Structure formats: structure tokens, C-alpha cells
Amino acid sequence: MGTQAAQGFPLLLFLPLLQPRGASAGSLHSPVVSECFQVNGADYRGHQNRTGPRGAGRPCLFWDQTQQHSYSSASDPQGRWGLGAHNFCRNPDGDVQPWCYVAETEEGIYWRYCDIPTCHMPGYLGCFVDSGAPPALSGPSGTSTKLTVQVCLRFCRMKGYQLAGVEAGYACFCGSESDLARGRLAPATDCDQICFGHPGQLCGGDGRLGVYEVSVGSCQGNWTAPQGVIYSPDFPDEYGPDRNCSWALGPPGAALELTFRLFELADSRDRLELRDAASGSLLRAFDGARPPPPGPLRLGTAALLLTFRSDARGHAQGFALTYRGLPDAAEDPGPPEGSAQTPAAPLDGANVSCSPRPGAPQAAMGARVFSTVMAVSVLLLLLLGLLRPLRRRSCLPAPGKGPPALGPSRGPRRSWAVWYRRPRGVALPCPPGDLQAEGPAAGYRPLSASSQSSLRSLISAL
């Protein structure tokens, strides 16, 4: 790790969001093909079925053959996590990156992370070697026991730099594109340290720097590149309350095409508006109760203003959208504000005639029976969905990947579930009196008493 890491890093959580010096947001790099827009790859739905890229690594087991573990196609009947009769890498438990089960080794290892080159959110530039002499990023640096990816991005934005790098779980470095020109890429799996401030994010590694563009999660910006990605404020962290942010889009072309890759707002009071930049007229509006339609959204304007506002209680993952300029000004007809989304055209082969036809009474009877059966099925699925979180209730952020083996360690005043996975420890406090804490997986080992004591001190400092 670089020698500058010990320099001051005061009050990172309260730094304002500022534009990087010398460049408009989103102007550094054209986005490459990406299959992930969440920092931990929870939205990956690609087809890599080995733990390494391009046929390298160990083969993954099929999800419909892993019933002995915590996750299988049977545990995801609605496909919410992307599991099924396949062996593609997925992240059903909100881990730091996609993974899969593998044939158990002599050491008892039965799952592995997947190194997927196309599963890095746009704005993440890669894992770089940091020898410390000189540091990989030459700007200001510091450390924080509450470090997350966005905490470091915010710090470097305030300092006026284009790039931010996280290292060893708690260190942040700032730099510019000239630093990357002499940088040396490391394997993506080398950046495997969990952020001290967020158990679901990775913050570099030992001597390894995870580098991001500071425009990720900014609250304002001017996007003029032909295509790009806009994230909600504070992304990949959740957006906070009372946010009022705006982004101007002006790529080359006569029209714009937007595609929402993620959209999760807390409620109807958290609102995203799309307005014509020239006239100010409202083109579309979405909120927690009215999400955008799936698929591309074409707007017949060359310049767009996006504004996002959250109320005093707003707190959710937010959104990620891609945009590109189009030469044609044709626009998708949008429904009036507040109306429900309806299909633009009937499905192929559908009979849209309203006139009577032979067999109509029998068809109507069959339709009623079918509707009743479907309603009962939906109610049963909803009931199962409500019971599932009750059965899996845990003070840990995600259940283990294997069957529970050990219970949590208990203290005199509060209970702790302490366990670790490569590469370093995680300790999470359970609510007092919670007797349903889920034990660690078979692949996890309990920490020593001295390690537990030091981890409690670390968490209390947070």
C-alpha cells in the first residue's frame, strides 16, 4: 500500500459533491460493453459458467443440482436471483461479486467467486498494482474506518481530481488520467478486500487499487459524450434524504434513447423527471410507485435535463440508466402523467375483435376458470414470499452459502455473530435478544477470542 495512506482523511462522510477539475462528468472514457450495473454484480444475467474468464477456472455446478446448499433453483422459483436449470455465475445472496458452487475440494471449498471481465459497472476502470513508490495515484490520500466506494469518490471529487482509488478496505487515493498511463493492471480477483464501511462492496486489495471515475454517483453533471451512464446520487451507496440533483444531457444527434438498467426508489415522493432542456416542458416522470417501462425509451429532443428529488425519508438503491444520441428525432408516444403503462400493440396472433363468435360462452367460461386458478396461484406465491424472509431472518447481511453449522457467540450485553471468509474478518452486531441469528456456513471458521475482541473494537469505532 502507498506510503501516503496515513495522511489525514477528515470527515469524509460530509464532503460536498463537486465537479471534477478540468473535465465535465462522464467525459473521460466511453463506456465499454457491460453486463453489470451494480457494484457487486447482483444484476449479472450473463452466461459465464466457470470461475475464470474465457474457459479458465473451475466449472460451476448447475443450480438445479445444489439442493444440499442454501441456494438452488428450488429456492428461487420466481427467478428473482436468476437461478434455474443452468450453471451460470450469479449473486443470489448479495455477496461482493457473482459466484457459483463447485465440486468440493479436499480442503472443504465448495464455492468460488467468478472473475467476469464484462461484469464491472461502468465507471470502474479496473484493479491496478500499487507498489507505493511512487503510488499508483499521485494525488491526495487518506484512510477511513467507514470507507465505501462512494466515500472515496466524494473525497476525490471535492479535491478536484478525475479518478479515485480504494485500497485494502480502508484507504483512498486520488489521481488523474496521467497516472493510469503508467499504471499496471492486476487480475480483477486481486481487488478482493471488503470495504470497512460496507460489507457488500470491495475496496481494492493488499497493494491493489480499485480505480473509479469520480463522476459515478455525482449529484450534478454535464454529459456530452455520444453515449454514457448516469447513476443516482451516492451510487453505489444508497441515496440519502433531501437530495436535489440534476444532470444535463447533450450528446450529438437529434434525439435521445434512455434505458433504465436499475430503478429502485423508496416511495412515490422520491421522483425522477425528464424535461426538454430548451423549453423546460415535462416529458416523463417516474417515482417509487411508477417505475419506467422496460426496454429503451426514445425521446425526440437533442438536449435533456434530468432532475431527481428525494424527501426527508428517502433511502434506497436508486437508479442507473444508459443513454445514447440518435440521428432520428422519432419519439416513443408516452402515456399521460399518472396513467398506467399499457402495451402499444396486441401480441402476434391475438384476436382483438369485439364481435360475437361461435363458442363465445364456452370461451368466456374457460377464461373465468383460468382467471380463478391464476388468482389462487398468485396468492399462494405471495404467501410463500412473505413466509420466506420470516424463515430466513438473520442479523447477518446475507445467509451463508451452505447449511448452518455453528450458532453465534454471545456476550453479556449484546449478541455477536462473528465469522470470516477470505480475505479478512467481518463482525456484525445482532439486535439484543435476537435468538434467531443464522449460523455461519460450513465453509466459514470462527475467529479466535483475540480477533473477536479487536473486531468488536473496530465496529464500535464505526
C-alpha positions, 0 to 999 in steps of 0.5 A: 500500500502507498506510503501516503495512506496515513495522511489525514482523511477528515470527515469524509462522510460530509464532503460536498459533491463537486465537479471534477477539475478540468473535465465535465462528468462522464467525459473521460472514457466511453463506456465499454460493453457491460453486463453489470450495473451494480457494484457487486454484480447482483444484476449479472444475467450473463452466461459465464459458467466457470470461475475464470474468464474465457474457459479458465477456472473451475466449472460451476455446478448447475443450480438445479443440482445444489439442493444440499446448499442454501441456494438452488433453483428450488429456492428461487422459483420466481427467478428473482436471483436468476437461478434455474436449470443452468450453471451460470455465475450469479449473486443470489445472496448479495455477496461482493461479486457473482459466484457459483458452487463447485465440486468440493475440494479436499480442503472443504471449498465448495464455492468460488467467486467468478472473475467476469471481465464484462461484469464491472459497472461502468465507471470502474476502470479496473484493479491496478498494482500499487507498489507505493513508490511512487503510488499508483495515484499521485494525488491526495490520500487518506484512510477511513474506518467507514470507507465505501466506494462512494466515500472515496469518490466524494473525497476525490471529487471535492479535491478536484481530481478525475479518478479515485482509488480504494485500497485494502478496505480502508484507504483512498487515493486520488489521481488523474488520467496521467497516472493510469498511463503508467499504471499496471493492471492486476487480475480483477480477483486481486481487488478482493478486500471488503470495504470497512464501511460496507460489507457488500462492496470491495475496496481494492486489495493488499497493494491493489487499487480499485480505480473509479471515475469520480463522476459515478454517483455525482449529484450534478453533471454535464454529459456530452459524450455520444453515449454514457451512464448516469447513476443516482446520487451516492451510487453505489451507496444508497441515496440519502434524504433531501437530495436535489440533483440534476444532470444535463444531457447533450450528446450529438444527434437529434434525439435521445434513447434512455434505458433504465438498467436499475430503478429502485426508489423508496416511495412515490415522493422520491421522483425522477423527471425528464424535461426538454432542456430548451423549453423546460416542458415535462416529458416523463416522470417516474417515482417509487410507485411508477417505475419506467417501462422496460426496454429503451425509451426514445425521446425526440429532443437533442438536449435533456435535463434530468432532475431527481428529488428525494424527501426527508425519508428517502433511502434506497438503491436508486437508479442507473440508466444508459443513454445514447444520441440518435440521428432520428428525432422519432419519439416513443408516444408516452402515456399521460402523467399518472396513467398506467403503462399499457402495451402499444400493440396486441401480441402476434396472433391475438384476436382483438375483435369485439364481435360475437363468435361461435363458442363465445360462452364456452370461451368466456367460461374457460377464461373465468376458470383460468382467471380463478386458478391464476388468482389462487396461484398468485396468492399462494406465491405471495404467501410463500414470499412473505413466509420466506424472509420470516424463515430466513431472518438473520442479523447477518447481511446475507445467509451463508452459502451452505447449511448452518453449522455453528450458532453465534457467540454471545456476550453479556450485553449484546449478541455477536455473530462473528465469522470470516471468509477470505480475505479478512474478518467481518463482525456484525452486531445482532439486535439484543435478544435476537435468538434467531441469528443464522449460523455461519456456513460450513465453509466459514471458521470462527475467529479466535477470542483475540480477533473477536475482541479487536473486531468488536473494537473496530465496529464500535469505532464505526 
